């Protein structure tokens, strides 16, 4: 028997290594232990074991959801480190206890490590020695790991998926994680106890799934660049990512904000949008009630997403060089009482605000290039002569002058009148 055990062909050393692993995690009680310790079954055919093309070296141990019980410690790492070609260790959804040993770095070929969702939860800190491995996938979610996320994690060279969600990590998110922008495609830090300001470096990621929700101690707002990511769970967090801030950003881009005369704090990563130039919010700094960018060098077009500023009462974009049509979506701003879009270069032959502007008291559209007709808005209040001004009347640059039956003043009015209640401008 001793002769057989010492013969590497008849009794390959990896059998003894796998046997030690099996017994350490109570193998007889596994959900599926097909082939394990069966003298007639090659170890490369044992359930969860994958070998290299030569059928010699174990490359993967995939035993998730399989009823493993036992303690993760130095002894287990010593056993696994003898599997020289092991590149995948997947033990998720079991009942493995203990902490992650620092000598896990001895698993030198490991590229995928999944220890997530242990029933009682792994405890302790994450060893930064994990960065010594060439990991492309690391999932430690749904455990009881604590303290800080190592800043050294920013030195991972090949990491694509990093999931540290649903643990007890506290303190701040290390800005060094931003260094992973060239490799990472998924980062999940959600449902921890992280606090402080979200580092703007994370806003440099492109084409990434980024989850950070469920960290109630994170201070807001989150960096604007993160709130604009197409795949982040913070999009629906109005505390960290105020929707109106995103709308202002769209207005800025559409109206060529870089060319504005004044744009202090616009698109600042952290400044409250209520402090941006020309913006005024309500007393609680929750909603925008006034946007005044009069004579400020706006050009380009006006974003239809302006309808997202649903609490706005006062909008003045007059004396600029905004082109294109006036968005009909402005008609959704039911709280609006003051609207000045005059002295721009708006065009269009059908301007329609609908019938929801029940609070409107002033509307100035004159000195634009509007043509055709302006649909009735069911003017809600007793009007003054300067309440509703357009360029109806002649002279006009168009074959027919602008028709506006609700207007109270026509800046180009001459005989014959083309609106019923107008006076001349």
N, C-alpha and C positions, 0 to 999 in steps of 0.2 A: 504494500500500500504506500509506504514512504517513497518507493521508487516512482510510482505513478504520480503522486502529488508533486514530485520534483521535476516531472517531465512537462515542459511547457506546451508540448503538442497534445498530450493526453489530458492534461489538467491546466488549461491556460490560466495565468495569474488573475485575469479579470473576473473569472468565475468566483474566486475567493473574495475579491473586492466587492462584487455585487452581492454575494452572500452576506457579507458583513453589513452592507447597507440595508439589505432586506430584513435582517434580524434586528437591526437598530431601530427600525420603524415598524416593528410588529407585523412583519410580512404575512404571517399566516392569517391575520384578520383583515387583509386588504379586500376591497370590493372585487378586484380582479388580480389574481396572482398567477395567471395561466403561464405555465412553463417554468416558473421560478423554482430553482433547486431540483428540477427534473433531470435526472442523469441522461435521459434519452433525448432531451431537447437542447439544441445548441443555444447558448446563452443569448446569441443575437436574435433569437426568435422569442425570447421571454417578453411578456407583455410590458410595453413601455420602453423597451430597449431598442435602440437603433445603432447599427455598427457601420463602419466604413465599407467601402466597396470590396475589401478583401475579407470581410467577415471576421476581423480580428479585434479592432479597437472600437470601444463604445464611444459614440459621438453624441448620442442624445439619451437623456433619461426624461421621459414624459409620463408622469404619474399623477397628474392633476385629477381631482375629484375621485380619489381612489381609497380613502379611508386610512391614510398613513397617520400614525400617532408616534410621538417621540419628541426628543429634544434636539434642536439644532444647536450644535456646539462644535468645539475644536475637534472632537473625535470624529464627527461626521465629515468635517472638512478634510481631515487627514485621510479618511477612506476615499473620498471623492477625488482628492488631488492625485491619487494613484492612477486615475483614468486619464491618461496623458492627452487624449484627443477629445475630451468632453467639451462640446461647444454649446449644448443646450441643457439646461436644468429647469424643468417645469414641474413644480410641486404645488401648484395652486390648489385652493379649496380642499385642504386637508386639516389635520389638527396637530400641526407641528408647533412646538412651543420654544421658548428661549429667545435669545438675541442673535443678531447676525455677527459672527466672529470676524475679527480684523484679518485673520489669516485666510479669509475667503479669496484673497488676492492670489493664493497659490493655485487656484483653478485657472491656470494661465491661458488656456484656449477658449474660455467661456465667452460667448457672444450674446447669449440669451439667458436671462435669469428671471424666473417668475415664482415668487414666494407669496403671492397675494392671497387674501381671503382665508387666512388660517382661523379656525374656529375660535380659539382663545386669544389669538393675536400675538404676533411676534412683538417683543418689547425692546426698550433701550434705544440707543442712538444708531443712526446709519453710519457705518464706518466709511470714512472717505477713501479707504483703501480700495473700495469698489472701482475707483477711477483708474486703478492700475490695470484693470481688465479692459479688453477691447470690446466693451458691450455695445450692441446696437439696440438692445431691448432690455428694459429693466422695469419690472412691475412689482411694487411692494405695497399695493393698495389694500385697504381694509384690514389693517393690523392695529397695533397700539404703539407704534414707533413714535418717538417724541424728541424734544429739544429742537435743534435747528436743522435745516436742510444744509448740508455742507456746501460752502462756496466753491470747494474743489470740484463739485459736479460740473462747473463750467469748463473743466478741462477734458471732459469726455471728447474723444476724437471722432467717434463713429456713431454716437447714440442717435437713434431715430424715434424711439418711443420711450418716454419717461413718465411713469405713473406712480405718484406718491399720495394719491387721494385717500380720504377717509382714514387718517391717522390722527395723531395728537401733536403734530409739528407746530411749534410756536415761533415767536420772534418774527423777523422780517424775511421777505423773499430775497435771496441773494441776487444782486444785480449781475453777478458773473454768469448766471444762466443765459443771459443775452448772447454770450459767446457761442452758443449752440445754434445760432440762426442758420448756419449753412447745412446742418445735418438733420435737425429735429423736425419731425412732422406731427408729433403729438406730445403735448405737455399737460398733465393733469395734476393740479395741486389743490383740487377742490375738497371741501369738507374737512378742513383742518382747523387750527387755531392761529393761523398766521395773522400778523398785525402790521401796522405801519403802512407806508406808501408803496404802491406797486411800482417797481422800478421801470422807468421809461425804456430801458434797454430791451425789455420784452416786446416793445412795440416794433422792433426791427425784424421780427419774424415775418416770413411770407409763406403763404400756403401751409398754415399750421392749424391744427385743432388745439385750442387753448382753453382749458377749463380751470377756473379759480373761484367759482361760486361757493357759498357755504362757509366763507371765512369772515365772520361778522365783525372782526376787529380790524379789518383792512380799512384804511382811511380813504375817503373819496375826495374829489373824483379820481377815477382811474385815468391813466394817460390816454389822451384823446386817440392816439394811434392804435391803442389796444381796442378801444370801443368801436373803431371802424373796421376791425378784422371781421371777415365774413363768417368765421367759424369759432366764435368764443361764446361761452355761456354768460358772459357779463353783459351781453347785448340787452338782455331783459332785466338787468339790475339797474333800476332807475336811480339808485343812490350812487352807484359807482360810475354808471354811464348814463347821464341824463339825456333823454332822447332829443331835447331841444338843442343841446350842444351839437349833436350830429347834424341837425337841420341847419344850424348856423354855418357849420363847416361847408355844407353843400351850397349854401347861398354864397359863401366866400369864394369857392372854387368857380361856380357858374358865373359870377360877376367879376372875375379876375381880381381877386383880393390883393394879390401881390402888387397891383398897380394903384391901390387906393391911396388917397392922400393921408388918411389916418387909419391905422388898423391895430392900435396898441392892444396887446394880449390876445388878439384873434389867433386861434389855433395853438395857443400855449398849451403844453401837455397837461398842466395841472391847474392853471388858474380857472376859477369859477367863470362860466360863460356870462354870469351876471355882471362881471367886471370888464367884459370886452367893450371896446369903444362903441358907443352908440346904442348899447343894450341896457335896458332897465327892466328889472324883475320886480315881482310883488314884494311885500314886506317880509315874507318868509324866505325870499330868494329861492323860490321853487319854480316859478313860471315866468316867462317873458311877457311883459305887458306893453313894452314900447321898443320899437326899433327905429332909430332916427339916423340915417346915413345920408342926409341931404348934402348936396354939393361936396361929395367925397371921392369923386373920380371913379365911380362904378361904371363898368362897361360890360361886355359880354351879354349874358341873358339872365333873366330872373328864374331861379329854380322853382318848379311847380311844387316841390316839397316844402315850400314856405307854409303850406297848409298845416304842417305839423306844429306850428306855433299857435296852437288852438286857443290860448288864453290872451293872445295879443289884442290890445285895444287901439294902439296907435302905430301906424306904419307910414314913414315918410322917406321915400327914396327919390325925391324930386331933385332937379338940377344935376343930373348925371348923364351918362351916355349909354344907358341900357337899351339893348336892341331886342328883336324877336317879338313874339306876341306876349300879351299880358296873360299870365296863367289863369285859367278859369278856376283853379283850385283856391284862389284867394277868396272866392265866394263861400268857402267852408269856414272862414274865420268869423264865426257868428258873434264874437265879442267885439269885433272891430267897430270903432266909432269915428276914426280919423284915418283917411287913406289919401295920400298924395303921391301920385306917380307922374306928375306933370314935368315938362321940360326934360324929356328923354327922347329916345328914338324908337319907341314901341310901334309896331305895325300890326295889321290884322283887319280883316273886313267884317268880322263878327266877334264883338267883345261881349262876353256874357258872364256875369257874376252870380247868376241864379237868384234865389229868393230867400237866402238865409241870413242876409246882412240886416238883421232886424234892429241893430243898435247904431247903424251908420248915421252920422250927422254931417260928415264932410267927405266929398269925393272930388278930387281934382285930377283930371286926365288930359288937360289941354297941353298944347305945344308938344305933341307927339306926331306920329304919322298914321294915325288910325283912319280907317275908311269904312265904307259900308254902313253898318248900323250898330248901335249898342242896345242890347236887349233891356227891357224894363227890369228894374230891381225892386219894384214896389216900395218906392221911397217911404221910409217908416215914420218920418217926423214932419212936423210943419217946417217947411223949407224957407231958408233965407236966400237972397239973391246970389250969394257966393257959395251955396251949399254944394252944388253939383255943376262943375265946369268942364266942358270939353271944347273941341275945335269944330263943332257943328257950324254950318254956315259957309259963306264964301268970303274971300277967295279961298280956293282949295287946290291942292296938287292933283286931285283925282277928278274923274269925269263927273261924278256926283258927290255932293258934299255929304259929310257924316250926318247920319240921322240919329237923333237922340231925343226921344219924346219926353224923358224925365228930366232933362237938363234944366237948370235954373239960369245958366249963363252960357252964352256961346261966344268964344273969343274971336271968331271970324264971322260973326253974324252980319248979314246984309239982306236986303230984300231980294227975292221973296223969302220969308221965314220958312225954315224947314223943321222947326220944332215948335210945339204948341205954347209952352210956358216960358220960353227963353227971354232974357234981356241981353243986350249986347255987352261984351266984356269991357 
